[in-house]
Amino acid sequence: MVPVLTPLALIARRWTPTPRTLRRAALSAVVMTVLIIVTGGAVRLTGSGLGCDTWPKCTDDSLFATPEQGIHGAIEFGNRMLTYVLSAAVGWAIIAARSTKPWRRGLTRLGWAQFWIVMGNAVIGGITVWAGLNPWTVAGHFLLANALLTVAVITWQRTREGDTAPRPRVPRPVRRLSWAVVVTSGLLIALGTTVTGSGKHAGDSSDVPRMPWDWADAAHLHAAAAWVVCALAIAMWLVLRVVDAPDDTRARARDLLIVLLAQGGIGYVQFFTGVPEILVSAHMLGSSLMWIAVLRLALSLRERPLEASAPLPVDSGSAVSATV
């Protein structure tokens, strides 16, 4: 009996992506994840969170936004449509990973993990609409988007590596410090949702519930966590120089410090200027860029050399690096 092949297996029989194509596919998922995080913030900042009355339809009678819903309906529906673009980017990454020769099962699993997170977050987005923009579901929607960003960045990094066990590039205490940076940065992002959940940008002009604490107090706690992250990032940058870490790892630490400096400046300016929408949007973009910088620094502390694994086809005139 001839075995029945899945569509992915059929594509893999007929197509082998180059390493550059594989990396670009993974990067497209990272870029689209950042874009949908920022545009999701724009939905809230423009008061369009309930621009579509229900979910999965936009109204009880229409799948699409109607003229009666105006600009808010168009903005909310447009953000929903971006989910399909994000899904296409994740699908491309899955197909490219499945079609590599030899088949990299771990990379394919990371791609499928992204797909299921996208599907889960779409459901949470729908629940958020049904719940009238309850701040707790809004926070969960944002945090799951950051979980997607985490897996997407790891996938992007793994496209540049082999499939052997990771090998450390710096001493263990440095790696532990890196984990401290990761954990405190994750806490910083979570605390940011408490500022959003209690602040004035509720996402709609109606009476949307807020988190039960003072917005200024939440902002001060968020700022304190930011200072802890900055202190750890500075310590990381100094330690990497002391242990003579690889140049690319020290560059990641420098990049993180630059992003933190810009993000902190935007945060303080928006606090003292009444949190204008444009600065809040920039701060959300900065949050994503900070998290990417944190992950890239942590991932650069170990390596999986390509030479130790089955070789991938190499682009003409290009080289494949084992690190980001």
C-alpha positions as CSV (number, residue, x, y, z in Angstrom):
1,M,0.0,0.0,0.0
2,V,1.3,3.4,-1.0
3,P,1.5,5.7,2.1
4,V,-0.7,8.7,2.1
5,L,1.4,11.9,2.3
6,T,0.3,15.0,4.1
7,P,0.3,18.3,2.1
8,L,3.4,19.4,4.0
9,A,5.2,16.2,3.1
10,L,4.2,16.6,-0.6
11,I,5.6,20.2,-0.6
12,A,8.8,18.9,1.2
13,R,9.3,16.3,-1.6
14,R,9.3,19.0,-4.3
15,W,11.0,22.0,-2.6
16,T,14.1,22.5,-0.5
17,P,14.4,26.0,1.0
18,T,17.8,27.6,1.1
19,P,19.1,28.7,4.6
20,R,18.4,32.3,3.7
21,T,14.8,31.5,2.8
22,L,14.4,29.5,6.1
23,R,15.7,32.4,8.1
24,R,13.5,34.9,6.3
25,A,10.4,32.7,6.9
26,A,11.1,32.6,10.6
27,L,11.9,36.4,10.7
28,S,8.6,37.2,9.0
29,A,6.8,35.6,11.9
30,V,8.8,37.8,14.3
31,V,8.0,40.9,12.3
32,M,4.3,40.1,12.0
33,T,4.0,39.4,15.7
34,V,5.5,42.8,16.6
35,L,3.2,44.4,14.1
36,I,0.1,42.8,15.5
37,I,1.1,43.8,19.1
38,V,1.5,47.4,18.0
39,T,-1.7,47.5,16.0
40,G,-3.6,45.8,18.8
41,G,-2.4,48.7,21.0
42,A,-3.6,51.1,18.3
43,V,-7.1,49.5,18.5
44,R,-7.2,50.3,22.2
45,L,-5.7,53.7,22.0
46,T,-8.2,54.9,19.3
47,G,-11.1,53.6,21.4
48,S,-11.9,51.0,18.8
49,G,-11.8,47.9,21.1
50,L,-15.5,47.4,20.7
51,G,-15.7,48.7,17.1
52,C,-16.9,45.2,16.2
53,D,-19.9,44.4,18.4
54,T,-19.2,40.6,18.7
55,W,-16.9,37.8,17.7
56,P,-16.1,36.0,15.4
57,K,-18.5,38.1,13.3
58,C,-18.1,41.9,13.4
59,T,-21.9,42.3,14.0
60,D,-24.7,39.8,14.7
61,D,-25.6,40.0,11.0
62,S,-22.3,40.7,9.2
63,L,-18.8,39.1,9.2
64,F,-17.4,42.4,8.0
65,A,-17.4,45.9,9.5
66,T,-20.4,48.0,8.3
67,P,-20.6,51.7,7.4
68,E,-22.7,52.3,10.5
69,Q,-19.7,51.2,12.7
70,G,-17.6,54.0,11.3
71,I,-13.8,54.3,11.7
72,H,-13.8,52.3,15.0
73,G,-15.3,49.3,13.3
74,A,-12.8,49.6,10.4
75,I,-9.9,49.8,12.8
76,E,-11.0,46.8,14.9
77,F,-11.9,44.7,11.8
78,G,-8.5,45.6,10.2
79,N,-6.7,44.3,13.2
80,R,-8.6,41.1,13.0
81,M,-7.6,40.7,9.4
82,L,-4.0,41.1,10.3
83,T,-4.3,37.8,12.2
84,Y,-4.7,36.1,8.8
85,V,-1.4,37.7,7.6
86,L,0.3,36.6,10.8
87,S,-1.1,33.1,10.3
88,A,0.3,33.1,6.8
89,A,3.8,34.2,8.1
90,V,3.7,31.4,10.7
91,G,2.5,28.9,8.0
92,W,5.4,29.9,5.7
93,A,7.8,29.3,8.6
94,I,6.2,25.8,9.2
95,I,6.4,24.9,5.5
96,A,10.1,26.0,5.3
97,A,11.1,24.1,8.4
98,R,9.3,21.0,7.2
99,S,10.9,21.2,3.8
100,T,14.5,21.4,5.0
101,K,16.8,18.5,4.1
102,P,17.2,16.6,6.4
103,W,13.9,17.3,8.1
104,R,14.4,19.4,11.3
105,R,11.6,18.1,13.5
106,G,12.4,20.4,16.4
107,L,12.2,23.5,14.2
108,T,8.9,22.3,12.8
109,R,7.5,21.8,16.3
110,L,8.5,25.4,17.1
111,G,6.6,26.5,14.1
112,W,3.5,24.6,15.1
113,A,3.8,26.0,18.6
114,Q,3.5,29.5,17.1
115,F,0.4,28.4,15.1
116,W,-1.4,27.1,18.2
117,I,-0.6,30.2,20.2
118,V,-2.0,32.3,17.4
119,M,-5.2,30.3,17.4
120,G,-5.5,30.4,21.2
121,N,-4.9,34.2,21.3
122,A,-7.6,34.7,18.6
123,V,-10.1,33.0,21.0
124,I,-8.9,35.1,23.9
125,G,-9.4,38.2,21.7
126,G,-12.9,37.1,21.1
127,I,-13.6,36.5,24.8
128,T,-12.2,40.0,25.4
129,V,-14.8,41.4,23.1
130,W,-17.6,39.3,24.7
131,A,-16.4,40.5,28.2
132,G,-16.6,44.2,27.2
133,L,-12.8,44.7,27.3
134,N,-12.4,43.4,30.7
135,P,-8.8,44.5,31.7
136,W,-7.8,41.1,32.9
137,T,-8.6,39.4,29.5
138,V,-7.0,42.4,27.7
139,A,-3.8,41.7,29.8
140,G,-4.0,38.0,29.0
141,H,-4.3,38.8,25.3
142,F,-1.2,40.9,25.4
143,L,0.8,38.5,27.4
144,L,0.0,35.6,25.1
145,A,1.1,37.7,22.2
146,N,4.4,38.1,23.9
147,A,4.6,34.3,24.4
148,L,4.1,34.1,20.6
149,L,7.0,36.6,20.2
150,T,9.2,34.5,22.5
151,V,8.6,31.3,20.4
152,A,9.0,33.2,17.1
153,V,12.4,34.7,18.2
154,I,13.6,31.3,19.4
155,T,12.6,29.8,16.1
156,W,14.4,32.5,14.2
157,Q,17.6,31.9,16.2
158,R,17.3,28.1,15.7
159,T,17.3,28.5,11.9
160,R,20.9,29.7,12.3
161,E,22.0,26.8,14.3
162,G,22.4,23.0,14.1
163,D,20.5,20.4,16.0
164,T,23.1,19.3,18.5
165,A,22.9,19.9,22.2
166,P,23.6,23.5,23.2
167,R,27.1,24.3,24.2
168,P,27.8,27.2,26.6
169,R,29.9,30.1,25.5
170,V,30.3,31.8,28.8
171,P,30.7,30.6,32.5
172,R,27.7,29.4,34.4
173,P,27.4,32.5,36.7
174,V,27.0,34.7,33.6
175,R,24.3,32.4,32.3
176,R,22.5,32.7,35.6
177,L,22.7,36.5,35.4
178,S,21.2,36.2,32.0
179,W,18.2,34.3,33.4
180,A,17.8,37.0,36.0
181,V,17.6,39.5,33.2
182,V,15.0,37.4,31.4
183,V,12.8,36.8,34.5
184,T,12.8,40.5,35.6
185,S,12.1,41.6,32.1
186,G,9.1,39.3,31.9
187,L,7.9,40.7,35.2
188,L,8.4,44.2,33.9
189,I,6.2,43.5,30.9
190,A,3.5,41.9,33.1
191,L,3.6,44.9,35.4
192,G,3.1,47.1,32.3
193,T,-0.3,45.4,31.9
194,T,-1.3,46.6,35.4
195,V,-0.6,50.2,34.3
196,T,-2.6,49.8,31.1
197,G,-5.4,48.0,33.0
198,S,-5.9,50.8,35.5
199,G,-5.0,53.7,33.2
200,K,-7.2,56.0,31.1
201,H,-6.9,54.2,27.7
202,A,-9.6,51.6,28.3
203,G,-10.1,50.8,24.6
204,D,-13.6,52.2,24.2
205,S,-15.6,55.3,25.0
206,S,-18.1,53.3,27.0
207,D,-17.9,52.5,30.7
208,V,-15.1,49.9,30.6
209,P,-14.1,48.4,33.9
210,R,-10.5,49.0,35.2
211,M,-8.2,47.2,37.5
212,P,-8.8,48.0,41.2
213,W,-5.8,50.2,42.0
214,D,-4.4,53.6,41.4
215,W,-2.8,54.1,38.0
216,A,0.0,56.2,39.3
217,D,1.0,53.6,41.9
218,A,1.0,50.9,39.2
219,A,3.2,53.1,37.1
220,H,5.7,53.7,39.9
221,L,6.0,50.0,40.6
222,H,6.5,49.4,36.9
223,A,9.2,52.1,36.8
224,A,11.0,50.4,39.8
225,A,11.0,47.1,38.0
226,A,12.5,48.9,34.9
227,W,15.3,50.2,37.0
228,V,16.1,46.7,38.3
229,V,16.2,45.5,34.7
230,C,18.5,48.3,33.7
231,A,20.8,47.5,36.7
232,L,21.0,43.9,35.7
233,A,21.5,44.8,32.0
234,I,24.4,47.1,32.9
235,A,25.9,44.3,35.2
236,M,25.6,41.9,32.3
237,W,27.3,44.2,29.9
238,L,30.2,44.7,32.3
239,V,30.5,41.0,33.2
240,L,30.6,40.0,29.5
241,R,33.6,42.3,29.1
242,V,35.4,40.9,32.1
243,V,35.0,37.3,31.0
244,D,36.0,38.2,27.4
245,A,32.7,36.9,25.9
246,P,32.4,36.6,22.2
247,D,31.9,39.8,20.3
248,D,28.4,39.1,19.1
249,T,27.3,38.4,22.7
250,R,28.7,41.7,23.9
251,A,26.9,43.4,21.0
252,R,23.6,41.9,22.2
253,A,24.2,43.3,25.6
254,R,24.9,46.7,24.1
255,D,21.8,46.6,22.0
256,L,19.7,45.8,25.1
257,L,21.1,48.8,26.9
258,I,20.3,51.1,24.0
259,V,16.7,49.8,23.8
260,L,16.2,50.1,27.6
261,L,17.5,53.7,27.5
262,A,15.1,54.6,24.7
263,Q,12.2,52.7,26.3
264,G,12.8,54.3,29.7
265,G,12.9,57.8,28.2
266,I,9.6,57.2,26.4
267,G,8.1,55.8,29.6
268,Y,8.9,58.9,31.7
269,V,8.0,61.4,29.0
270,Q,4.5,59.8,28.6
271,F,4.0,59.7,32.3
272,F,4.6,63.4,32.8
273,T,2.7,64.4,29.6
274,G,-0.6,62.7,30.4
275,V,0.1,59.5,28.5
276,P,-0.6,60.7,24.9
277,E,-1.6,58.0,22.5
278,I,1.4,58.3,20.2
279,L,3.9,57.8,23.1
280,V,1.9,54.9,24.5
281,S,2.1,53.3,21.0
282,A,5.8,53.9,20.8
283,H,6.2,52.4,24.3
284,M,4.4,49.3,23.2
285,L,6.7,48.9,20.3
286,G,9.7,49.5,22.6
287,S,8.3,46.7,24.9
288,S,8.5,44.2,22.0
289,L,11.9,45.4,20.9
290,M,13.2,45.1,24.5
291,W,11.9,41.6,24.8
292,I,13.5,40.6,21.5
293,A,16.8,42.1,22.7
294,V,16.6,40.2,26.0
295,L,15.9,36.9,24.3
296,R,18.7,37.4,21.7
297,L,21.2,38.1,24.5
298,A,20.1,35.0,26.4
299,L,20.3,32.8,23.3
300,S,23.7,34.1,22.3
301,L,25.2,32.6,25.5
302,R,25.1,29.1,24.0
303,E,25.6,27.7,20.5
304,R,24.7,24.7,18.4
305,P,27.4,24.6,15.7
306,L,26.2,23.7,12.2
307,E,29.3,21.7,11.5
308,A,28.3,19.1,14.2
309,S,24.9,18.5,12.6
310,A,23.7,17.4,9.2
311,P,24.5,20.2,6.8
312,L,21.9,22.4,5.3
313,P,22.0,23.5,1.6
314,V,24.1,26.7,1.5
315,D,23.1,29.8,-0.6
316,S,25.6,30.7,-3.3
317,G,27.9,33.4,-2.1
318,S,26.5,33.4,1.5
319,A,27.6,32.0,4.8
320,V,25.5,30.6,7.6
321,S,26.4,31.8,11.1
322,A,25.8,29.7,14.2
323,T,24.7,32.7,16.1
324,V,22.2,35.5,15.7
